[in-house]
C-alpha cells in the first residue's frame, strides 16, 4: 500500500467521523441526504462481503468493518433515532436513487473485468454506485441553499478522498507491471468531477470568509 492510498483512506475515515460527530453531537441530520447514506451502505455491503472469504491484511479487514458498520449506523440513526430522524427533511431529499442503483447494476453486468458473481455484484456494481452516490447529497444542498460547517467539511473530505485515490491509481500505473483497474479509474474521475461545483463554492466561501451557499 502506498502513501496516497493510505492518505485517501484516512481522509475517507475523517469524513465519516465528521458526519458521525454532527449527528451524535447535535442530534440532527439536517442537510444530510438519507438516500446518499443508503447508497453508501449498499456500496460497502456489496463490495466488502469478501471479508468473509478473502483475507488481505489486518488493516484491510479493519477498514472494511469500519466502513460497513459506520454506514449502517448512520442510516439507522437517520431512520430510527427518535431525535435525529425528526430533523431529516424528506421534502428536500427527493432524488430517485432507485434508478441509479438499477443503472449501476446493469452497467456492472455489461462492463466488468471478469464475469463472475463476485466481480459483477461485489466489485464492479459497487464501484459504479460509489461514483454517483453523492448525487442525492449535492442535490439536497443545492435545494437547501445554506450549508452548515460540519456538512460542508463532510462533503469536502469525501471529495478529497476520491481525489487522493486518483493519485494512488496514477502512482500504481507507473510502479506496477499489471495494473488494470480501469473501471475504478474512470469511475473515480467521474465521481471527482461531480464534486467540482461544490469545491468551487467551498473555495469562494473560504476565501471570502462567508457562509457556504450553493446556488439552486
C-alpha positions in Angstrom: 0.0 0.0 0.0 1.4 3.4 -1.0 1.1 6.7 0.9 -1.6 8.1 -1.5 -3.9 5.2 -0.8 -3.3 5.5 3.0 -4.0 9.2 2.9 -7.2 8.6 0.9 -8.4 6.0 3.4 -7.7 8.4 6.3 -9.4 11.2 4.5 -12.4 9.0 3.9 -12.4 8.0 7.6 -12.2 11.6 8.7 -15.3 12.4 6.5 -17.3 9.7 8.2 -16.1 10.8 11.7 -17.2 14.4 10.9 -20.7 13.1 9.9 -21.0 10.9 13.0 -19.9 13.9 15.1 -22.6 16.1 13.5 -25.3 13.5 14.1 -24.4 12.5 17.7 -23.3 15.9 19.0 -26.1 17.9 17.6 -28.7 15.1 17.5 -29.6 16.4 14.0 -29.2 15.2 10.4 -30.3 18.5 8.8 -28.7 18.9 5.5 -27.7 15.3 5.2 -29.2 13.1 2.4 -30.5 9.8 3.7 -30.6 8.5 0.2 -26.8 9.1 -0.3 -26.1 7.3 3.0 -28.3 4.4 1.9 -26.3 4.2 -1.3 -23.0 4.2 0.5 -24.2 1.5 2.8 -25.1 -0.6 -0.2 -21.7 0.2 -1.8 -19.9 -1.1 1.3 -22.1 -4.1 1.8 -21.7 -5.4 -1.8 -18.0 -4.6 -2.1 -16.9 -5.9 1.3 -18.8 -9.2 1.6 -15.5 -10.8 0.5 -14.5 -10.0 4.1 -15.8 -13.5 4.9 -13.9 -15.2 2.1 -10.6 -13.4 1.3 -8.1 -12.1 3.9 -5.7 -9.5 2.7 -4.4 -7.9 5.9 -5.5 -6.8 9.3 -5.6 -3.2 8.1 -7.7 -4.1 5.2 -10.2 -6.1 7.3 -10.5 -3.4 10.0 -11.2 -0.7 7.4 -13.8 -2.8 5.7 -15.6 -3.4 9.0 -15.4 0.3 10.0 -16.9 1.5 6.7 -19.7 -1.1 6.7 -20.6 -0.5 10.4 -20.4 3.3 10.3 -22.6 3.5 7.1 -25.2 1.2 8.7 -25.1 3.2 11.9 -25.7 6.5 10.1 -28.6 5.0 8.2 -30.1 3.6 11.4 -29.8 7.0 13.2 -31.4 8.9 10.4 -34.3 6.4 10.2 -34.8 5.2 13.7 -33.2 7.5 16.3 -36.1 9.4 18.0 -34.4 12.8 17.9 -32.2 12.6 14.8 -34.9 11.4 12.5 -37.1 14.5 13.3 -34.5 16.7 11.6 -34.5 14.8 8.4 -36.1 16.8 5.6 -37.6 14.3 3.1 -39.1 17.1 1.1 -35.6 18.2 0.0 -34.2 14.7 -0.3 -36.2 13.6 -3.4 -33.6 12.3 -5.7 -34.8 9.0 -7.2 -31.9 6.9 -6.2 -33.5 3.6 -7.0 -32.9 4.3 -10.7 -29.2 4.9 -10.0 -29.0 1.5 -8.3 -30.6 -0.2 -11.3 -28.5 1.6 -13.8 -25.3 0.7 -11.9 -26.3 -2.9 -11.7 -27.0 -3.1 -15.4 -23.6 -1.3 -16.1 -21.9 -3.9 -13.8 -23.4 -6.7 -16.0 -22.2 -5.0 -19.2 -18.8 -3.6 -18.2 -16.6 -5.6 -15.8 -13.2 -7.1 -15.7 -14.3 -10.7 -15.3 -17.8 -12.1 -15.5 -18.2 -13.7 -12.0 -20.8 -13.1 -9.4 -18.2 -11.6 -7.0 -16.8 -9.3 -9.8 -20.2 -8.1 -11.1 -22.0 -7.7 -7.8 -19.3 -7.3 -5.2 -17.0 -5.0 -7.0 -18.0 -3.5 -10.4 -21.5 -2.6 -9.2 -20.2 -1.0 -6.0 -17.6 1.0 -8.0 -20.2 2.4 -10.3 -22.6 3.1 -7.5 -20.0 4.9 -5.4 -19.2 7.2 -8.3 -22.7 8.6 -8.2 -23.7 8.0 -4.6 -23.0 11.7 -3.7 -25.6 13.0 -6.2 -28.6 13.0 -3.8 -26.5 14.9 -1.2 -25.4 17.5 -3.7 -28.9 18.0 -5.0 -30.2 18.4 -1.4 -27.5 21.0 -0.6 -28.4 22.9 -3.8 -32.1 22.9 -2.8 -31.5 24.0 0.8 -29.0 26.7 -0.2 -27.2 27.2 3.0 -24.6 24.5 4.1 -23.6 24.2 7.8 -19.9 23.9 8.6 -19.9 20.2 9.5 -21.9 19.2 6.5 -19.6 21.2 4.2 -16.5 19.6 5.8 -18.0 16.2 5.4 -18.6 16.6 1.7 -15.1 18.3 1.3 -13.2 15.4 2.9 -15.4 12.9 0.9 -14.3 14.5 -2.3 -10.7 14.8 -1.2 -10.6 11.1 -0.5 -11.5 10.3 -4.1 -9.0 12.8 -5.4 -6.2 11.1 -3.4 -7.3 7.8 -4.8 -6.9 9.1 -8.3 -3.3 10.0 -7.4 -2.9 6.4 -6.0 -4.1 4.9 -9.2 -1.7 7.0 -11.3 1.2 6.0 -8.9 0.2 2.3 -9.2 0.0 2.6 -13.0 3.7 3.7 -13.2 5.0 1.4 -10.5 3.1 -1.8 -11.0 3.6 -4.1 -14.0 0.0 -5.3 -14.4 -2.3 -2.6 -13.0 -5.6 -2.9 -14.9 -8.2 -1.3 -12.6 -9.6 0.9 -15.4 -13.2 0.7 -14.1 -12.1 2.2 -10.8 -10.0 4.9 -12.5 -12.8 6.0 -14.9 -15.5 5.9 -12.1 -13.2 7.8 -9.8 -12.7 10.6 -12.4 -16.5 10.8 -12.8 -17.0 10.9 -9.1 -14.4 13.6 -8.6 -15.9 15.7 -11.4 -19.2 15.7 -9.6 -17.6 17.5 -6.7 -16.1 20.2 -8.9 -19.0 22.7 -8.4 -19.0 22.1 -4.6 -15.2 22.6 -4.4 -15.5 25.9 -6.3 -18.1 27.4 -4.0 -16.3 26.0 -0.9 -13.2 27.8 -2.0 -15.1 31.0 -2.6 -16.6 30.7 0.9 -13.2 30.1 2.4 -11.6 32.9 0.5 -14.2 35.5 1.4 -14.8 34.1 4.9 -18.5 33.8 4.4 -21.1 31.1 4.9 -21.1 28.4 2.3 -24.0 28.7 -0.1 -24.8 26.6 -3.2 -26.9 28.2 -6.0 -30.2 26.4 -6.6 
